Amino acid sequence: MKKITFIMAALLAISLSACSQSKKPEQKSMKTLVAYFSATGVTKGAAQQLAQAAGGTLYEIQPEQPYTDADLDWRNKQSRSSVEMQNKSSRPAIKGKVDNMADYDIIFVGFPIWWYTCPTIINTFIEQYDLKGKTVIPFATSGGSDIDKACNDLKAAYPDINWKPGKLLNGTTQEELQEWVKSL
């Protein structure tokens, strides 16, 4: 009887050991969101390519009141974009919201460079969510500016966010985008 009990206990221990060894730790897949604001369509094109390269979900940040050509006239100090950019507390209203933001681990935030930084609608977007613990990566398009000031401004305004270096995506190829995404 002792021999049978010993054999059963040994078999039970071996089977439990085998079961515990066959379990692999679950790896959480990282979900990526590519959120962008595009006034003229240029940033939209870059965002679409980036979403494809990153395997991310595309989300357009849409102003509640769309920008007209007159609103975007940077030479007119009274144009809507000029007035918004002069007022650092400006937060243009946005249509809609990302319903499942908590599901995303990596968030690319794209925009055209306005007055050497990001449009204030980007602040509206960022302030709608709790992005602490998420990796946020800026990207931009521009007719002549770089992205450095925009990145520095965002880091200073939102120091609790895990920022990664941003990138200007003017004329970037799909291969270059894939390399950049891999490097992050």
SETIVEX-777372 format. One record per residue (C-alpha): residue number from 1; residue in three letters; chain; x, y, z. Coordinates in pm, 1 decimal, padded with zeros to 6 digits, always signed. Layout:
N
NODE	NUM	ALA	A	X	Y	Z
...
END
This chain:
184
NODE	1	MET	A	+00000.0	+00000.0	+00000.0
NODE	2	LYS	A	+00283.2	+00239.1	+00083.4
NODE	3	LYS	A	+00440.0	+00154.7	-00251.2
NODE	4	ILE	A	+00118.4	+00242.9	-00443.2
NODE	5	THR	A	+00078.7	+00570.8	-00250.4
NODE	6	PHE	A	+00442.0	+00657.6	-00321.5
NODE	7	ILE	A	+00401.1	+00580.4	-00694.6
NODE	8	MET	A	+00081.0	+00786.1	-00714.4
NODE	9	ALA	A	+00245.7	+01077.8	-00534.8
NODE	10	ALA	A	+00544.2	+01057.7	-00771.7
NODE	11	LEU	A	+00319.4	+01050.9	-01078.0
NODE	12	LEU	A	+00120.8	+01345.2	-00946.2
NODE	13	ALA	A	+00439.9	+01544.7	-00883.9
NODE	14	ILE	A	+00572.3	+01465.1	-01232.6
NODE	15	SER	A	+00244.4	+01560.6	-01401.0
NODE	16	LEU	A	+00222.0	+01887.3	-01206.1
NODE	17	SER	A	+00582.2	+01964.1	-01292.7
NODE	18	ALA	A	+00518.1	+01892.0	-01659.7
NODE	19	CYS	A	+00208.8	+02111.5	-01661.1
NODE	20	SER	A	+00388.7	+02402.3	-01502.4
NODE	21	GLN	A	+00676.3	+02375.7	-01749.9
NODE	22	SER	A	+00447.8	+02370.7	-02052.5
NODE	23	LYS	A	+00289.9	+02703.4	-01961.1
NODE	24	LYS	A	+00463.6	+02989.3	-02130.1
NODE	25	PRO	A	+00438.4	+03338.4	-01986.5
NODE	26	GLU	A	+00176.9	+03539.5	-02169.6
NODE	27	GLN	A	+00325.9	+03818.9	-02372.4
NODE	28	LYS	A	+00107.9	+04122.7	-02407.2
NODE	29	SER	A	+00090.9	+04246.1	-02761.0
NODE	30	MET	A	+00151.3	+04618.1	-02783.7
NODE	31	LYS	A	-00138.5	+04807.2	-02944.2
NODE	32	THR	A	-00047.0	+05111.8	-03148.5
NODE	33	LEU	A	-00255.0	+05417.0	-03230.3
NODE	34	VAL	A	-00160.2	+05669.6	-03498.3
NODE	35	ALA	A	-00355.8	+05986.1	-03416.0
NODE	36	TYR	A	-00312.9	+06286.8	-03641.6
NODE	37	PHE	A	-00441.5	+06633.0	-03719.3
NODE	38	SER	A	-00415.2	+06741.7	-04081.9
NODE	39	ALA	A	-00532.1	+07081.5	-04202.1
NODE	40	THR	A	-00454.6	+07033.3	-04572.5
NODE	41	GLY	A	-00410.7	+06656.2	-04617.1
NODE	42	VAL	A	-00030.4	+06638.5	-04612.5
NODE	43	THR	A	-00006.7	+06506.2	-04254.9
NODE	44	LYS	A	-00293.7	+06266.5	-04328.2
NODE	45	GLY	A	-00086.9	+06100.0	-04601.5
NODE	46	ALA	A	+00212.2	+06064.3	-04369.9
NODE	47	ALA	A	-00012.1	+05923.4	-04094.5
NODE	48	GLN	A	-00161.7	+05664.3	-04328.5
NODE	49	GLN	A	+00184.8	+05543.0	-04427.6
NODE	50	LEU	A	+00299.6	+05538.1	-04064.9
NODE	51	ALA	A	-00006.2	+05340.6	-03952.7
NODE	52	GLN	A	+00073.5	+05081.6	-04217.6
NODE	53	ALA	A	+00441.7	+05063.4	-04117.2
NODE	54	ALA	A	+00360.9	+05042.1	-03745.2
NODE	55	GLY	A	+00061.6	+04810.6	-03778.0
NODE	56	GLY	A	-00141.1	+05071.4	-03591.7
NODE	57	THR	A	-00495.9	+05195.9	-03583.7
NODE	58	LEU	A	-00546.4	+05526.8	-03762.7
NODE	59	TYR	A	-00741.9	+05804.5	-03588.2
NODE	60	GLU	A	-00803.4	+06152.9	-03726.3
NODE	61	ILE	A	-00812.4	+06441.5	-03478.1
NODE	62	GLN	A	-01089.6	+06653.0	-03630.2
NODE	63	PRO	A	-01166.0	+07007.5	-03522.5
NODE	64	GLU	A	-01528.1	+07067.0	-03431.3
NODE	65	GLN	A	-01514.4	+07367.4	-03663.6
NODE	66	PRO	A	-01312.1	+07277.1	-03975.7
NODE	67	TYR	A	-01036.6	+07515.8	-04081.4
NODE	68	THR	A	-01094.4	+07717.2	-04399.2
NODE	69	ASP	A	-00819.0	+07847.2	-04625.8
NODE	70	ALA	A	-00870.4	+08191.5	-04467.2
NODE	71	ASP	A	-00832.8	+08034.3	-04118.5
NODE	72	LEU	A	-00495.9	+07890.5	-04222.3
NODE	73	ASP	A	-00350.7	+08213.7	-04365.5
NODE	74	TRP	A	-00041.3	+08249.8	-04146.2
NODE	75	ARG	A	+00034.8	+08591.3	-04299.8
NODE	76	ASN	A	-00289.9	+08731.5	-04156.6
NODE	77	LYS	A	-00241.4	+08800.1	-03784.2
NODE	78	GLN	A	-00620.9	+08789.7	-03739.4
NODE	79	SER	A	-00668.8	+08447.9	-03904.0
NODE	80	ARG	A	-00801.3	+08173.7	-03679.0
NODE	81	SER	A	-00475.9	+07975.4	-03678.9
NODE	82	SER	A	-00270.2	+08289.0	-03602.9
NODE	83	VAL	A	-00496.3	+08384.6	-03312.4
NODE	84	GLU	A	-00491.3	+08028.3	-03171.2
NODE	85	MET	A	-00112.9	+08003.4	-03193.0
NODE	86	GLN	A	-00063.9	+08340.5	-03022.1
NODE	87	ASN	A	-00274.7	+08222.0	-02727.2
NODE	88	LYS	A	-00089.9	+07935.4	-02552.2
NODE	89	SER	A	-00407.0	+07843.2	-02360.1
NODE	90	SER	A	-00611.5	+07802.7	-02679.8
NODE	91	ARG	A	-00775.1	+07459.7	-02698.7
NODE	92	PRO	A	-00982.0	+07423.5	-03016.9
NODE	93	ALA	A	-01271.5	+07181.8	-02969.8
NODE	94	ILE	A	-01242.4	+06835.7	-03121.5
NODE	95	LYS	A	-01512.2	+06615.0	-03276.3
NODE	96	GLY	A	-01525.0	+06267.9	-03127.1
NODE	97	LYS	A	-01293.5	+06079.4	-02898.1
NODE	98	VAL	A	-01088.1	+05759.8	-02897.4
NODE	99	ASP	A	-01325.2	+05531.9	-02704.5
NODE	100	ASN	A	-01068.7	+05269.3	-02611.0
NODE	101	MET	A	-00757.4	+05479.3	-02540.4
NODE	102	ALA	A	-00672.1	+05260.7	-02240.2
NODE	103	ASP	A	-00611.8	+04969.8	-02481.8
NODE	104	TYR	A	-00321.9	+05146.3	-02657.0
NODE	105	ASP	A	+00036.7	+05125.2	-02535.0
NODE	106	ILE	A	+00207.0	+05325.9	-02810.0
NODE	107	ILE	A	+00057.6	+05644.9	-02949.9
NODE	108	PHE	A	+00200.2	+05832.3	-03245.0
NODE	109	VAL	A	+00069.0	+06191.0	-03251.7
NODE	110	GLY	A	+00099.9	+06373.1	-03584.4
NODE	111	PHE	A	+00050.9	+06729.9	-03691.6
NODE	112	PRO	A	+00169.7	+06999.4	-03931.3
NODE	113	ILE	A	+00425.2	+07238.3	-03781.3
NODE	114	TRP	A	+00263.6	+07574.9	-03711.2
NODE	115	TRP	A	+00482.5	+07860.3	-03588.2
NODE	116	TYR	A	+00767.5	+07612.8	-03520.6
NODE	117	THR	A	+00556.7	+07393.2	-03291.6
NODE	118	CYS	A	+00240.9	+07181.6	-03285.7
NODE	119	PRO	A	-00103.0	+07336.2	-03336.1
NODE	120	THR	A	-00293.0	+07394.9	-03012.0
NODE	121	ILE	A	-00550.9	+07133.6	-03115.2
NODE	122	ILE	A	-00283.2	+06875.0	-03027.7
NODE	123	ASN	A	-00292.7	+07001.9	-02668.3
NODE	124	THR	A	-00671.4	+06956.1	-02673.7
NODE	125	PHE	A	-00622.4	+06595.7	-02785.9
NODE	126	ILE	A	-00352.6	+06512.6	-02529.2
NODE	127	GLU	A	-00548.1	+06669.1	-02242.2
NODE	128	GLN	A	-00856.6	+06454.9	-02315.2
NODE	129	TYR	A	-00679.4	+06138.2	-02199.5
NODE	130	ASP	A	-00464.7	+06000.0	-01921.3
NODE	131	LEU	A	-00148.5	+05913.6	-02113.9
NODE	132	LYS	A	+00071.5	+05839.0	-01811.6
NODE	133	GLY	A	+00256.5	+05513.7	-01866.4
NODE	134	LYS	A	+00200.8	+05522.1	-02241.0
NODE	135	THR	A	+00472.9	+05576.1	-02497.5
NODE	136	VAL	A	+00394.5	+05880.8	-02709.6
NODE	137	ILE	A	+00588.9	+05962.6	-03025.6
NODE	138	PRO	A	+00535.1	+06287.1	-03215.9
NODE	139	PHE	A	+00559.5	+06308.7	-03593.2
NODE	140	ALA	A	+00505.6	+06606.4	-03817.3
NODE	141	THR	A	+00508.5	+06751.3	-04163.9
NODE	142	SER	A	+00640.5	+07095.2	-04247.7
NODE	143	GLY	A	+00719.6	+07322.9	-04534.0
NODE	144	GLY	A	+01044.6	+07438.6	-04377.6
NODE	145	SER	A	+01067.2	+07384.4	-04001.5
NODE	146	ASP	A	+01203.9	+07089.8	-03807.5
NODE	147	ILE	A	+01019.8	+06907.3	-03526.7
NODE	148	ASP	A	+01263.6	+06980.5	-03242.1
NODE	149	LYS	A	+01082.9	+07278.9	-03087.6
NODE	150	ALA	A	+00748.0	+07099.2	-03105.9
NODE	151	CYS	A	+00894.0	+06795.2	-02926.2
NODE	152	ASN	A	+01054.0	+07011.7	-02658.3
NODE	153	ASP	A	+00731.6	+07207.7	-02608.6
NODE	154	LEU	A	+00528.8	+06886.8	-02569.1
NODE	155	LYS	A	+00776.5	+06736.6	-02320.7
NODE	156	ALA	A	+00773.4	+07056.5	-02115.3
NODE	157	ALA	A	+00392.1	+07080.9	-02115.2
NODE	158	TYR	A	+00333.5	+06712.5	-02036.5
NODE	159	PRO	A	+00632.6	+06582.0	-01836.3
NODE	160	ASP	A	+00446.5	+06274.3	-01703.1
NODE	161	ILE	A	+00418.9	+06122.9	-02050.2
NODE	162	ASN	A	+00683.9	+05879.3	-02171.7
NODE	163	TRP	A	+00797.2	+06071.6	-02481.2
NODE	164	LYS	A	+01014.6	+05916.3	-02751.5
NODE	165	PRO	A	+01204.4	+06125.9	-03007.5
NODE	166	GLY	A	+00982.7	+06261.9	-03281.4
NODE	167	LYS	A	+01041.1	+06264.7	-03653.4
NODE	168	LEU	A	+00959.7	+06491.6	-03943.2
NODE	169	LEU	A	+00791.5	+06280.1	-04213.1
NODE	170	ASN	A	+00831.7	+06489.5	-04526.1
NODE	171	GLY	A	+00861.5	+06253.5	-04822.8
NODE	172	THR	A	+00961.2	+05955.8	-04607.0
NODE	173	THR	A	+00953.6	+05617.7	-04782.9
NODE	174	GLN	A	+00773.0	+05314.1	-04644.0
NODE	175	GLU	A	+01109.4	+05145.9	-04584.4
NODE	176	GLU	A	+01235.7	+05447.7	-04386.8
NODE	177	LEU	A	+00917.3	+05445.7	-04179.1
NODE	178	GLN	A	+00954.0	+05075.8	-04104.2
NODE	179	GLU	A	+01317.0	+05129.0	-03996.3
NODE	180	TRP	A	+01215.5	+05419.4	-03773.2
NODE	181	VAL	A	+00934.1	+05219.1	-03610.8
NODE	182	LYS	A	+01172.2	+04927.0	-03548.1
NODE	183	SER	A	+01426.5	+05160.7	-03388.2
NODE	184	LEU	A	+01178.6	+05281.2	-03126.1
END
